[in-house]
Amino acid sequence: QVQLVESGGGLVQPGGSLRLSCAASGSIFSFRFWAMGWYRQVPGKQRELVAAITGGGSTNYADFVKGRFTISRDNAKNTMYLQMNGLKPEDTAVYYCKKGAGPLEVWGQGTPVTVSS
């Protein structure tokens, strides 16, 4: 089994930065091959994709974070990151990491991010 644990969320002022981490544990021998992503959700809305990264390191981003957020991974540490710069109040949400898709997908428990002055 695989477990994903997010960290790094918190309260930040508009324009500020945070770096989220997603640490994998358990059956992680194939971590470097995993397709992974960051999602976010606010109450009353569907969870939405923020950014994704393949095992080969290719990335894609939602339009609303392009130029501000950067997704990366450190296969030696079995960890994925989301560097968030230029944060806006509308970025306030619970951020989740995910590996895989369909029957193989695994979600973390989420880390809250609040952007407010």
C-alpha positions as CSV (number, residue, x, y, z in Angstrom):
1,Q,0.0,0.0,0.0
2,V,1.0,3.6,-0.6
3,Q,0.4,6.5,1.7
4,L,0.7,10.2,0.7
5,V,1.1,12.9,3.3
6,E,0.9,16.6,2.4
7,S,2.6,19.4,4.4
8,G,3.5,23.0,4.1
9,G,0.1,24.7,4.0
10,G,-0.8,27.6,6.2
11,L,-1.8,31.3,6.3
12,V,-0.1,33.6,3.9
13,Q,-0.7,37.2,2.8
14,P,-1.6,38.0,-0.8
15,G,1.5,38.0,-3.0
16,G,3.3,35.6,-0.6
17,S,4.7,32.2,-1.2
18,L,4.4,28.7,0.1
19,R,5.9,25.3,-0.8
20,L,3.8,22.3,-0.3
21,S,5.3,18.8,0.0
22,C,3.8,15.4,-0.7
23,A,5.8,12.6,0.9
24,A,5.1,9.0,-0.2
25,S,5.6,6.0,2.0
26,G,4.8,2.3,1.9
27,S,5.1,0.4,-1.4
28,I,7.2,3.2,-3.1
29,F,9.8,1.2,-5.1
30,S,8.3,2.5,-8.3
31,F,7.8,6.1,-7.2
32,R,9.9,7.5,-10.0
33,F,7.5,6.1,-12.5
34,W,4.3,7.5,-10.9
35,A,2.2,10.2,-12.6
36,M,1.3,12.5,-9.8
37,G,-0.7,15.7,-9.3
38,W,-1.8,18.5,-7.0
39,Y,-5.5,19.3,-6.7
40,R,-7.4,21.7,-4.7
41,Q,-10.9,22.0,-3.3
42,V,-13.0,24.7,-1.7
43,P,-16.3,23.9,0.1
44,G,-19.2,23.5,-2.2
45,K,-17.0,23.1,-5.3
46,Q,-15.5,20.2,-7.1
47,R,-11.9,19.2,-6.6
48,E,-9.8,20.7,-9.5
49,L,-6.5,19.9,-10.9
50,V,-3.8,22.5,-10.2
51,A,-0.7,20.8,-11.7
52,A,0.6,17.4,-12.8
53,I,3.9,15.8,-13.4
54,T,4.7,12.5,-15.1
55,G,7.3,10.0,-14.2
56,G,9.5,11.5,-16.9
57,G,9.2,14.9,-15.4
58,S,6.8,16.5,-17.9
59,T,4.5,19.0,-16.3
60,N,1.2,20.7,-17.0
61,Y,-0.7,23.4,-15.2
62,A,-4.1,24.8,-14.9
63,D,-4.4,28.1,-16.6
64,F,-5.2,29.9,-13.3
65,V,-1.7,29.0,-11.8
66,K,0.5,29.2,-14.9
67,G,3.5,31.4,-14.2
68,R,2.9,31.4,-10.5
69,F,3.1,27.7,-9.4
70,T,5.8,25.1,-10.1
71,I,5.4,21.4,-9.6
72,S,8.5,19.2,-9.1
73,R,9.6,15.9,-7.7
74,D,12.6,14.5,-5.9
75,N,12.6,10.8,-6.6
76,A,15.5,10.2,-4.2
77,K,13.3,11.5,-1.4
78,N,10.0,10.0,-2.7
79,T,8.5,13.5,-2.5
80,M,6.6,15.8,-4.8
81,Y,6.5,19.6,-4.3
82,L,4.3,22.6,-5.3
83,Q,6.1,25.9,-5.1
84,M,3.4,28.6,-5.0
85,N,4.3,32.2,-5.6
86,G,2.2,35.3,-6.1
87,L,-0.6,33.8,-4.0
88,K,-4.1,35.3,-4.4
89,P,-7.1,35.1,-2.1
90,E,-8.8,32.9,-4.7
91,D,-6.0,30.3,-4.2
92,T,-7.5,29.6,-0.7
93,A,-8.4,25.9,-0.6
94,V,-7.4,22.5,0.7
95,Y,-4.6,21.2,-1.5
96,Y,-4.3,17.4,-2.1
97,C,-1.7,15.3,-3.8
98,K,-2.6,12.2,-5.8
99,K,-0.7,9.4,-7.5
100,G,-2.0,7.3,-10.3
101,A,-5.5,7.2,-11.7
102,G,-8.6,5.0,-11.6
103,P,-8.2,1.9,-9.4
104,L,-4.6,2.7,-8.7
105,E,-5.1,6.2,-7.5
106,V,-4.2,7.3,-4.0
107,W,-4.9,10.6,-2.3
108,G,-3.4,12.4,0.6
109,Q,-5.4,13.9,3.4
110,G,-4.9,17.4,2.2
111,T,-3.2,20.5,3.6
112,P,-5.1,23.8,4.0
113,V,-3.9,27.0,2.4
114,T,-5.4,30.4,3.3
115,V,-4.4,33.5,1.5
116,S,-5.6,36.5,3.4
117,S,-4.4,39.9,4.7
